Amino acid sequence: DVSYATVTATDLPLTVAVDGGAPRSVLVARVVSGTVIGRTYAERDAGTGFGPAAASDDEFYLVAFDVTDAAVNADVELYRPGSIVKETFVPNWSSLVSGVKSAIRSRYHCTTGAA
């Protein structure tokens, strides 16, 4: 099960060929499935979209499906809290701060292991 939200993403470079011409670099805001996103209650009340999770956030979710370019369409589908999450498949899990990991572990049924 998923629900929907809006996300603010970080721009990532992507090289594309335009009209058969020479490749050029453009910016793409890609969000991969499993990315941890969050926001504070103040951001929620102001109508601000989700962004990369920080320990100071109040709301935490996992992105259910890849978003090819959030600069074009910032809608994301959220993985329902209470669902099973394999930490080994969460992007950059090892580099997340402990506060974010704790928040995810308290909202989802987390485990480790292979698919």
Phi, psi and omega in degrees: 000144181224159170232176188242148178206178176245143184232150171253125187244164176274137179287134178238142181286145177218135178260128180226156173261133182250123178052039178073004181277192181293145178299145175224157183268134176231167178259134179231133178262089184264135177237119182271153179300144182091352179297136178273123178239159181197175174194161178274167176296325178297318177295318177300312182296332178275357180081018180283141178288172177286157175220186177305136185294142175231154182300335181278355180290157178256331180246135180226137177215165172251140177284130185280321184226152178304144170245115185297314181210098181292345176288334179268315180221107186271010178281134177233156174257132185262139176284129187296128174302147183094351179276166180281134178231128173266111184304329181295345180256359177280123181304131176060028182306316184296336181263358177289145178291154186300328179296323178288317178300316179298320179296318179293317180296330180280343183257339182234162174271098186266144177212176174237169176128177182277166179296000000 
